[in-house]
C-alpha cells in the first residue's frame, strides 16, 4: 500500500483523534486560557499594560524555537513525542495553580507576577515547539480535498466543547474570591487538557513525507542546519511576498490583549467578566471558523487569508465606532480570535501550497521567525501608547490595527495568487 492509500484509509480514524483532542482540550481551556485568563490574572496583580504586552509577546519572541520543531518532534515517532510535548503545557499551569493555593499569603504580589511570567514562557516554549510538527503531521495525513472540512470539524468540536467548558470556568471563578478562583481554574482546567492528549493514541501516522536530520552536538552546526532551509525559502520571490502580508496580520494580532485592557480601563469590566471574553474566544472559533473554513476546499486558502484580514479590521473598528458598548467589544474579540485561528490555517495550508516540496515545519518556522521582530515592536509600543495616553492611546492603537488589516486584505486579494489554479506572482518590467 502506497502512502496516498494509507492516508486515505486512516483518515476517518485520524480525523476523529484530532477532533477529539481539540474538543476535550477546549473543555478545560476556558478555565486557564492564556489569551484571556492569564492576562486577567496579571491585571489583577496590578501590572501595567506595557508589562502585560511584554509578557504576552514572549509567545511571539520564542518563535525561534520553531526552527527545531521538526528535528526534535518530527520523524517516525512524532505522534508520541507530540503527546508528551502537549502534556507539558497543562502540567505547567497545574503546578502553578497548586503553588498559588499553597503559598499565596507567603510572598508579595510581585513574586506571583514573576512566577506567572515564567509559567507563561514555559507554555510558550511548548506551543512553539509543538505547533509546527503537529500541523505538519495533521496536514500530511489529510487528503488535500478534505483539509478545509477537517478544519471546520475541528472548529466545531473546539467551539462546542469550549462553550460547555465556560460553565465549568464560570463555576470555578464564582466559587472563590480572587486570586484563589484563578488558582482553582489553573488546577481543574489543565487536568482536562492533559486528558485530551490521550486521544492522540488513536492517531495512525502514515509517516513523514521526508525525515529531517537529527540535531548534531555542535550548537553552531545545529543552528546552521536549522537556518539553512529558511535561507532556501527566502530565495523564492513568492515566499517573500507571502511573508510581507502575513506580517501585517500578525502585527495586528499582537495587539489583541489590549482589547481586554480596554474593557477594564474604559468600560469598567472586572475580573468577573473574564468569562465573557473566554466565551467570545470560543464563539470566534466556532461560528466563524467552522463556516469560513468550509470555503477553503472550494476556493482555496487565499480566500481564507482575505477573510482573516477583514475580520481583524472589523475587530478594531468595532470599539472605535461603538466605544461604550460591551457587546461591540466582545464581538471584536471574537473576530480577532477568529482571525488568529484562520491565519494559522493560512500559514500551514497556503504556505504549503505556495511552496510545494518544502516541509511544512520549515515554512511555519521560517514565517513565524521572520515576522517576529515586527511583532516585538508592535505589541510593547501599543501597550506604551495606552499607558501614556489612556483612552486616546486605545483609539490610536485600534486605528493602526484597521490600517494593518486593510493592507493585508489588499495584499492577499490583489498580489498573492491562488496556487490551486496554477497562477504565480509575476513582476513584469517594461522595456526601456
MOVENWO-V127879 format. One record per residue. N is the residue number from 1. PSI is psi in whole degrees, 0 to 359 (NA if undefined). Layout:
n psi
N PSI
N PSI
//
This chain:
n psi
1 125
2 174
3 320
4 317
5 321
6 318
7 315
8 319
9 323
10 1
11 314
12 317
13 315
14 321
15 319
16 320
17 317
18 314
19 321
20 319
21 311
22 319
23 308
24 325
25 316
26 341
27 324
28 335
29 325
30 334
31 340
32 33
33 128
34 345
35 344
36 306
37 315
38 312
39 322
40 322
41 317
42 321
43 324
44 324
45 352
46 20
47 153
48 166
49 328
50 314
51 319
52 314
53 323
54 320
55 311
56 332
57 350
58 333
59 323
60 318
61 325
62 9
63 342
64 333
65 340
66 339
67 333
68 5
69 311
70 308
71 326
72 317
73 357
74 201
75 192
76 337
77 25
78 329
79 311
80 319
81 321
82 326
83 318
84 315
85 319
86 330
87 331
88 327
89 299
90 331
91 320
92 312
93 325
94 314
95 323
96 318
97 317
98 317
99 321
100 318
101 321
102 328
103 18
104 317
105 354
106 338
107 158
108 168
109 326
110 326
111 321
112 330
113 314
114 315
115 320
116 321
117 318
118 319
119 318
120 319
121 320
122 316
123 318
124 320
125 315
126 316
127 313
128 328
129 327
130 321
131 310
132 315
133 321
134 316
135 320
136 318
137 315
138 317
139 315
140 344
141 20
142 124
143 144
144 322
145 353
146 3
147 318
148 318
149 324
150 319
151 322
152 318
153 321
154 319
155 321
156 311
157 314
158 320
159 313
160 311
161 329
162 319
163 321
164 321
165 341
166 324
167 321
168 314
169 319
170 320
171 318
172 319
173 328
174 346
175 341
176 159
177 155
178 141
179 0
180 340
181 321
182 316
183 320
184 325
185 320
186 348
187 309
188 314
189 310
190 333
191 316
192 321
193 321
194 323
195 325
196 332
197 336
198 340
199 332
200 351
201 332
202 356
203 132
204 100
205 123
206 2
207 151
208 149
209 320
210 145
211 127
212 146
213 145
214 158
215 140
216 161
217 322
218 126
219 317
220 316
221 321
222 320
223 318
224 323
225 325
226 323
227 342
228 310
229 329
230 316
231 322
232 318
233 320
234 343
235 348
236 126
237 319
238 318
239 320
240 320
241 318
242 318
243 322
244 310
245 332
246 321
247 320
248 320
249 311
250 331
251 320
252 320
253 328
254 345
255 359
256 319
257 337
258 342
259 323
260 319
261 324
262 318
263 322
264 314
265 321
266 319
267 357
268 24
269 151
270 184
271 327
272 334
273 2
274 320
275 335
276 319
277 322
278 321
279 318
280 323
281 311
282 333
283 320
284 321
285 323
286 295
287 317
288 312
289 317
290 316
291 317
292 320
293 341
294 334
295 339
296 318
297 335
298 319
299 351
300 166
301 351
302 320
303 323
304 324
305 319
306 316
307 321
308 319
309 319
310 320
311 319
312 316
313 317
314 324
315 316
316 337
317 329
318 308
319 341
320 317
321 328
322 71
323 343
324 16
325 119
326 320
327 319
328 321
329 319
330 320
331 320
332 319
333 321
334 320
335 320
336 326
337 320
338 318
339 319
340 315
341 317
342 324
343 324
344 323
345 319
346 317
347 312
348 314
349 307
350 321
351 317
352 321
353 328
354 329
355 64
356 145
357 349
358 146
359 140
360 323
361 321
362 319
363 314
364 313
365 314
366 316
367 313
368 321
369 321
370 330
371 350
372 313
373 322
374 321
375 325
376 335
377 316
378 313
379 306
380 326
381 319
382 317
383 322
384 319
385 319
386 318
387 325
388 317
389 358
390 230
391 322
392 327
393 320
394 317
395 318
396 317
397 313
398 325
399 319
400 322
401 322
402 316
403 316
404 318
405 319
406 318
407 319
408 317
409 314
410 322
411 311
412 330
413 321
414 320
415 308
416 134
417 154
418 114
419 335
420 344
421 357
422 8
423 151
424 157
425 124
426 131
427 116
428 135
429 134
430 142
431 137
432 NA
//
